[in-house]
Amino acid sequence: MGKRYGQVTIEERCAIAGLQAAGRSVRQIAAALDRAPSTVARELKEEIGWLKAVFAILVAIAVSLVGWLAQNYDDAPIFLQIVCSVAAVVMTGGIIWVNRVAYRKIDELEEL
């Protein structure tokens, strides 16, 4: 169990992100930082919360783009139709990426 108590510093948050990207488990990260696994898990849960917000924003933008395209398909210039279509595809890619990152973080939390 970790010995240090108090708020997690920005340096520790960066270390958590780096160790997580390196494939370390929650318990391994906690041991490396001399923190409790629950502290590291809380930090990861906070990241998941931010990912949910980004996910919601991307979905709202993608739906708005598709809605605009459907409503203005006959009247909009071809250039705007292409830009809107490309933007919707990019937003969809972002949605898929954020979803995968969030599920990876959730899987790591289930190790506890």
Secondary structure, 3 states (H helix, E strand, C coil): CCCCCCCCCHHHHHHHHHHHHCCCCHHHHHHHHCCCHHHHHHHHHHHHHHHHHHHHHHHHHHHHHHHHHHHCCCCCCHHHHHHHHHHHHHHHHHHHHHHHHHHHHHHHHCCC
